[in-house]
């Protein structure tokens, strides 16, 4: 561990550098954040529309009212009950499909464009590190173009995690023969250990996918963090913990606001700000590790 932390800047410098980049590139980051906010507004509007569809198809559906009236009557036969229920379900089937499609499209839209803005934030930060001017449109287009690569990386890591459950399951079975609670404890301890150790390190692999044109190889990622794993883990864990803490504070603070105002503040204002700060911090870590910044 003697060589550890040789390429990372100290944590106070990382925090100061993050806010420094945001200050110098405020215009570019603000425009990208506005795009993210607009997407959040569209998503909230889509969700509200979906809720209206649910209200129309259930609360104001005549077939539903007939079904409720029937259930309130005495001596209702099973045939009458099933017929009324089937009539109601048949009447809302089309709307249910529209509702599900709308919600899926809204979720897909906010996920894809949210990822694209994160990549765009990262590209702006790298431009600052390397002393380049930023073309906002190019950053957003590049962000959108690299989303499939990030999704593929997510799918691969998810598959790897599922594959790791197999040996953990075998260990659970073997240890359960000794004591039931021992096997369960070992299983969950293994999952937590894998997630806690690898998740902060894996984040740097995603940053490589954001900032590099090709698909980031695993050997290149491992070489990037070699000798700096503990420092990389600590800084990534600090960023994740700060995001969770701020998100929890926001959630508690916005509970009293009527919907959708709390969702709007959280998704359209706080979300892009936190996303920008996190993206810039990770980009500075990547620049330090790859030798693309002087620290």
PEZI-V764834 format. One record per pair of residues at least 12 apart in sequence whose ideal C-beta (glycine too) atoms are under 7 Angstrom apart, sorted by sequence separation. I is the first residue (numbers start at 1). J is the second residue. If there is no record, write none. Layout:
BEGIN
i=I j=J
i=I j=J
END
This chain:
BEGIN
i=172 j=184
i=254 j=266
i=208 j=221
i=70 j=84
i=172 j=186
i=124 j=139
i=171 j=186
i=172 j=187
i=123 j=139
i=171 j=187
i=205 j=221
i=250 j=266
i=67 j=84
i=204 j=221
i=66 j=84
i=67 j=85
i=120 j=139
i=123 j=142
i=168 j=187
i=171 j=190
i=120 j=140
i=123 j=143
i=204 j=224
i=250 j=270
i=67 j=88
i=204 j=225
i=168 j=190
i=119 j=142
i=120 j=143
i=168 j=191
i=63 j=87
i=64 j=88
i=116 j=140
i=119 j=143
i=201 j=225
i=63 j=88
i=117 j=143
i=61 j=88
i=116 j=143
i=119 j=146
i=63 j=91
i=116 j=144
i=201 j=229
i=204 j=232
i=246 j=274
i=61 j=91
i=164 j=194
i=61 j=92
i=116 j=147
i=201 j=232
i=243 j=274
i=115 j=147
i=201 j=233
i=200 j=233
i=203 j=236
i=57 j=92
i=112 j=147
i=115 j=150
i=243 j=278
i=200 j=236
i=200 j=237
i=57 j=95
i=56 j=95
i=57 j=96
i=239 j=278
i=200 j=240
i=53 j=95
i=239 j=281
i=239 j=282
i=53 j=98
i=54 j=99
i=157 j=202
i=53 j=99
i=50 j=99
i=235 j=285
i=50 j=102
i=153 j=205
i=49 j=102
i=50 j=103
i=153 j=206
i=232 j=285
i=46 j=102
i=150 j=206
i=153 j=209
i=47 j=106
i=150 j=209
i=46 j=106
i=149 j=209
i=150 j=210
i=228 j=289
i=43 j=106
i=146 j=209
i=146 j=210
i=225 j=289
i=224 j=289
i=43 j=109
i=149 j=215
i=224 j=290
i=43 j=110
i=39 j=109
i=40 j=110
i=39 j=110
i=211 j=283
i=39 j=113
i=39 j=114
i=207 j=282
i=211 j=286
i=207 j=283
i=36 j=114
i=208 j=286
i=203 j=282
i=207 j=286
i=36 j=117
i=204 j=285
i=35 j=117
i=204 j=286
i=32 j=117
i=122 j=207
i=126 j=211
i=32 j=120
i=122 j=210
i=123 j=211
i=32 j=121
i=122 j=211
i=119 j=210
i=29 j=121
i=29 j=124
i=28 j=124
i=25 j=124
i=25 j=128
i=21 j=125
i=24 j=128
i=32 j=136
i=31 j=136
i=35 j=140
i=28 j=134
i=21 j=128
i=32 j=139
i=28 j=136
i=32 j=140
i=25 j=134
i=121 j=275
i=125 j=279
i=117 j=272
i=121 j=276
i=125 j=280
i=129 j=284
i=118 j=275
i=122 j=279
i=126 j=283
i=117 j=275
i=121 j=279
i=125 j=283
i=129 j=287
i=121 j=280
i=125 j=284
i=122 j=282
i=118 j=279
i=122 j=283
i=126 j=287
i=130 j=292
i=129 j=292
i=129 j=293
i=48 j=260
i=44 j=260
i=44 j=263
i=8 j=228
i=44 j=264
i=6 j=227
i=7 j=228
i=14 j=235
i=6 j=228
i=4 j=227
i=5 j=228
i=8 j=231
i=41 j=264
i=44 j=267
i=3 j=227
i=4 j=228
i=11 j=235
i=4 j=230
i=5 j=231
i=4 j=231
i=8 j=235
i=40 j=267
i=41 j=268
i=40 j=268
i=1 j=230
i=37 j=268
i=40 j=271
i=37 j=269
i=37 j=272
i=36 j=272
i=33 j=272
i=33 j=273
i=33 j=276
i=29 j=276
i=22 j=276
i=22 j=277
i=22 j=280
i=18 j=277
i=21 j=280
i=18 j=280
i=18 j=281
i=18 j=284
i=14 j=281
i=17 j=284
i=14 j=284
i=8 j=285
i=9 j=288
i=8 j=288
i=7 j=288
i=7 j=289
i=13 j=295
i=9 j=295
END
